[in-house]
Amino acid sequence: MAIKRYYAKTDNTITNAFKENLTTRASSSNMGASDILEVFSIYGQTSGSAGYSSEKSRILIEFSTSASTNSIKSDRTAGSIPASGSVSFYLRLFNASHGQTLPKSYSLDISAVNGAWTEGAGLDMERYKDIGRSNWAERQSDTLWTTAGGDYYTDLSSSFTASFDSGVEDIEVDITTIVEQWLSSSNLGWKADRGVGIFVSNTYESAARSYYTKKFFARGTEFFFKKPCIEARWDSSIEDDRGNFYYSSSLATAAENLNTIYLYNYFRGKLRNIPDVGTGNIYVSFYSGSSDDTAPSGSALELVVDGTHVSAAALNRVVTGSNVSTGIYKASVALTSAATPVSTIYDVWFKGGSSILSASGDSNQYQTGSFDPVVVKTTTIAPSNNYVTSITDLRNFYRSDETARFRIYTRQKDWSPTIYTKAVATPQVQVIESGSYEIYRVIDDLKVVPFGTGSTRHTVVSYDSSGSYFDLDISMLEPGYMYGIKLAFYNEDIGSWVGQPETFKFKVE
């Protein structure tokens, strides 16, 4: 699972707009219970000795980042989201259509709020009759803002910009630096979490023209997928080459010749770190098979010393592996084939040490696995990239309180096995090394989780010897609806992602 959403816990719209009499400002009004958030800058509705008037509306919004249950901090502590530097946080607010004048070609500033504020229970966004705190003048009861309209940090790590062309766009802005400061990241400093303020950028807010009403859905909205949130995104994909292992070749680069295999330590159905290894290094040796090719045999294979994975000539039969996450370890290696390539290679994982020359010399062996390396060959024609896909473990219904794993089976569309293959083997699995998924609501085609194949790669699927798979937090989906899964595979020949024709549907209850 590489996407998690944290919804707003408090929000409010504050304004210094004139009331209906165009004389009294609504600086004491509160709209904390409204299901809409509103930003505007209105110029010249009235005039006086100081010139034309300026009226402004701003948004205050705060999320659950503290140590409370279901907060960003508690999830990080539990390991549900990665450490600083391995995850991005996006502020997401969703446009609310309305019949008033909509500004175009402008930007909104998003800045961390400096100081505590209360939400309030006001609803009136038209006549501004609901008096309460927070408001334009006060942050809390009998406590003024230092500057009317809110106090905000202005440093680069706390300030962001959302740009709008047509005006109907949503907000989707990377605010990772300030979230990490709220979480007390040691390398980014610390700021008290008071949320963010959203307002028309100063360049536009101070202009001698109006930037009318931009509205977003507030946390009280009835629309499940329109609630403001911070969305954590990260690349959680596991690229296990056990089912797609290639011998080294002069046709590929050194990096491309590296293959990565994994060890998964499940104890009673749960991933657990190996006690003697913990989060430290683990070691692997590789062997050819016995005469009947059912077990490792002979001495460990000698490997090319690269100083990273195979550290030294004296330890050229040992690959140094590492801990990926709780209970998951990986090791990367390049294997050179003999004149007659070995059909099956056995990997033996062990505790290791400075004097252990191979797995054979260590009594602490944790797992013996196997894989069938492939020799790289050139071709005279471009390969076909037409596939047949299915989700083998798809259920009709999922609970909204679970995290589900979806396992994808893929094969070449024109796969044509021999009669013997049909009789004794399961269909061949095609390992797709670059795949992505999208989740949409069937009734209206709303993209709940769009393809995320950019810098964060948060919808890129994992793969192992059984094919591809991904995990999904079902709580992100509104119960009572049917959802669909779409898949896309990257085609390097044309340099783009290609959507697959199959759609897989399920309902959330």
Order of alpha helices (4+ residues) and beta strands (2+ residues): beta-beta-beta-alpha-beta-beta-beta-beta-beta-beta-alpha-beta-alpha-beta-beta-alpha-beta-beta-beta-beta-beta-beta-beta-beta-beta-beta-beta-beta-alpha-beta-beta-beta-beta-beta-beta
